[in-house]
Amino acid sequence: MKQTRVPILHGDKEIPLDNYYFFRSCIMSTLFPGVDCSLRFIFEKLGCSYTEDPKQTCCSGFNYHADIIPWETNVTIQARNFSLIENEEKNKNAICVCPTSYGNIKECQEHLDHYPEEKEKANKIIAKFGKEYKGEAKIYHATEVIYAHREKLKKLATYSLDGLKVATHHGCHYTKIFYSDVATGDWEYPIVLDKIVENFGGEGLDYNEKTLCCGMGFRHTLINRDYTRTVMLRKLKSMKATKPDLLLVQCPGCSLNLDYYQKPLTKLAGEEFNIPVLNYAQLTALVLGADPVKVVGIKTHNVDVMPFIEKVQKNKVKEVAQVG
């Protein structure tokens, strides 16, 4: 029988190896479309079945956490999204590219499952559109999928990360909401990104502020930007001291803050950072040989990623294994 799940570090958490519902992110798809392209590239290289549903909406997590919409609206939006996943014949594993989507829809699902009256209320609303929430979908983050497939991906790699140092930054909404579900490490010191880096031969760096938030904070980034930029500076200064070749991130909000604001922060900091930033899917796709512009989408980044890519492309694997 074909294996469809693989156990991860936590004994009770298993990550599906196939049948994915690609749950897209509003910020990621808008600002960093190369992440979506990279994930498609990875799924196709792995031969995985996946659904990309045009009827899926934003998870509304930013709006909820920024106090723009109430909790009840957030839950009802998720009930509708869940109904789409549950309607799939086989691709019922929701794979979130964004930690906020991951944390938000898991929280909404838990709420709907634990409070029957809330489930009934949401279902009455979405029934007007011919939808029903049943509670059948499973929710995972895309980094977990890449980690679960790590051995096969290593065999498929065109390049390695040998000799390259990578600072990692995990998303708060992946590590600190459902902290017992973190795939590797724990909520205080997550290491799933580091394991992805090490799998391809790179070095995951340790630095003093590794677990510090990027500073976004949703509502804070809207009404208190001086505060968020102070946090960003603290983070960037700490990682710069380790002289990384790359900053690898898990979250689109973190990508936005830690990539887009490096240059504007130069005046405030009195120093340059110039640390290229990539998302986990983009880095994996690059190692698998994806086109840096057409697939990975490096032109949407503020800090130039090409110097890092040129280093990667010098590490060509002699023979790429054919994995069926």
MOTARA-V737722 format. One record per backbone hydrogen bond with DSSP energy under -0.5 kcal/mol. NH is the residue of the N-H (numbers start at 0). CO is the residue of the C=O. E is the energy in kcal/mol with one decimal. If there is no record, write none. Layout:
BEGIN
NH_CO_E / NH_CO_E
END
This chain:
BEGIN
5_14_-1.3 / 7_9_-0.5 / 7_12_-2.0 / 8_182_-0.6 / 9_182_-0.7 / 12_9_-1.7 / 13_11_-0.6 / 14_5_-1.8 / 16_3_-2.9 / 19_48_-2.7 / 20_92_-3.2 / 21_19_-0.7 / 21_50_-2.7 / 22_20_-1.0 / 22_94_-2.0 / 23_21_-0.9 / 28_24_-2.6 / 29_25_-1.6 / 30_26_-2.8 / 31_26_-0.6 / 31_27_-2.0 / 34_31_-2.1 / 35_31_-0.5 / 36_32_-1.9 / 37_33_-2.3 / 38_34_-2.4 / 39_35_-2.3 / 40_36_-2.2 / 41_37_-2.2 / 42_38_-2.8 / 43_39_-2.5 / 44_40_-2.1 / 45_41_-2.3 / 46_42_-1.0 / 47_42_-2.6 / 50_19_-2.5 / 52_50_-0.6 / 53_51_-0.6 / 55_52_-1.4 / 63_59_-2.3 / 64_60_-2.9 / 65_61_-1.8 / 66_63_-1.7 / 67_62_-3.1 / 68_62_-1.2 / 73_69_-1.9 / 74_70_-2.7 / 75_71_-1.9 / 76_72_-2.3 / 77_73_-1.9 / 78_74_-2.2 / 79_75_-1.8 / 80_76_-2.1 / 81_77_-3.2 / 82_78_-1.8 / 83_79_-1.3 / 84_80_-1.7 / 85_81_-2.9 / 86_82_-1.0 / 87_84_-1.6 / 91_89_-2.1 / 92_18_-1.3 / 93_91_-0.9 / 93_137_-3.0 / 94_20_-2.8 / 94_92_-0.5 / 95_93_-0.7 / 95_139_-2.8 / 96_22_-1.4 / 101_97_-2.4 / 102_98_-3.1 / 103_99_-2.8 / 104_100_-2.7 / 105_101_-1.7 / 106_102_-2.0 / 107_103_-2.4 / 108_104_-2.3 / 109_105_-2.3 / 110_106_-2.2 / 111_107_-2.6 / 112_108_-2.3 / 113_109_-1.7 / 114_110_-1.6 / 115_113_-0.5 / 117_114_-1.0 / 118_114_-1.9 / 119_115_-2.5 / 120_116_-1.9 / 121_117_-2.5 / 122_118_-2.5 / 123_119_-1.9 / 124_120_-1.3 / 125_121_-2.4 / 126_122_-1.6 / 127_124_-1.1 / 128_125_-1.5 / 129_126_-1.8 / 130_125_-2.1 / 133_131_-0.5 / 137_91_-1.7 / 139_93_-2.8 / 141_95_-2.7 / 143_140_-1.1 / 144_140_-1.1 / 145_141_-2.2 / 146_142_-2.4 / 147_143_-2.6 / 148_144_-1.7 / 149_146_-1.5 / 152_148_-2.7 / 153_149_-2.2 / 154_150_-1.5 / 155_151_-1.5 / 156_152_-0.8 / 156_153_-0.6 / 157_286_-2.5 / 158_286_-2.3 / 159_314_-2.0 / 160_199_-3.6 / 162_200_-0.6 / 163_160_-2.2 / 165_202_-3.2 / 166_245_-2.7 / 167_204_-0.5 / 168_247_-2.3 / 173_170_-1.4 / 174_170_-1.8 / 175_171_-2.9 / 178_176_-0.7 / 180_177_-2.1 / 181_178_-1.0 / 185_188_-0.8 / 190_183_-1.1 / 191_183_-0.5 / 194_190_-2.6 / 195_191_-1.6 / 196_192_-2.2 / 197_193_-2.8 / 198_194_-2.0 / 199_195_-1.0 / 199_196_-0.7 / 200_197_-1.7 / 201_196_-2.3 / 202_163_-2.6 / 203_201_-0.6 / 204_165_-2.8 / 204_202_-0.6 / 209_206_-1.8 / 211_208_-1.3 / 218_64_-0.5 / 218_216_-1.1 / 219_216_-1.5 / 220_215_-0.9 / 221_217_-0.9 / 221_218_-0.8 / 222_218_-2.0 / 223_219_-2.9 / 226_223_-0.6 / 227_223_-1.6 / 228_224_-2.4 / 229_225_-1.5 / 230_226_-1.8 / 231_227_-2.2 / 232_228_-2.3 / 233_229_-1.9 / 234_230_-2.1 / 235_231_-3.0 / 236_232_-2.7 / 237_233_-1.5 / 238_234_-2.1 / 239_235_-2.3 / 240_236_-1.2 / 241_238_-1.5 / 242_239_-1.9 / 243_238_-0.5 / 244_164_-2.8 / 245_164_-1.1 / 246_275_-2.7 / 247_166_-3.0 / 247_245_-0.5 / 248_246_-0.5 / 248_277_-2.5 / 249_168_-0.9 / 254_250_-2.2 / 255_251_-2.5 / 256_252_-2.4 / 257_253_-3.0 / 258_254_-1.8 / 259_254_-0.7 / 259_255_-1.4 / 260_255_-0.6 / 260_256_-1.1 / 261_258_-1.0 / 263_259_-0.5 / 264_260_-1.8 / 265_262_-1.4 / 267_263_-0.6 / 268_264_-2.7 / 269_265_-2.2 / 270_265_-1.0 / 275_273_-0.7 / 277_246_-2.3 / 279_248_-1.5 / 282_278_-2.4 / 283_279_-2.1 / 284_280_-2.6 / 285_281_-2.3 / 286_282_-2.3 / 287_283_-1.6 / 288_285_-1.6 / 289_284_-2.7 / 294_290_-1.8 / 295_290_-2.2 / 297_291_-2.0 / 299_296_-1.6 / 300_297_-1.6 / 307_304_-0.7 / 308_304_-2.1 / 309_305_-2.8 / 310_306_-1.2 / 311_307_-2.1 / 312_308_-2.7 / 313_309_-0.6 / 313_310_-0.7 / 314_311_-2.0 / 315_313_-0.6 / 316_157_-3.3 / 320_154_-1.3 / 320_318_-0.6 / 322_320_-0.8 / 323_321_-0.6
END
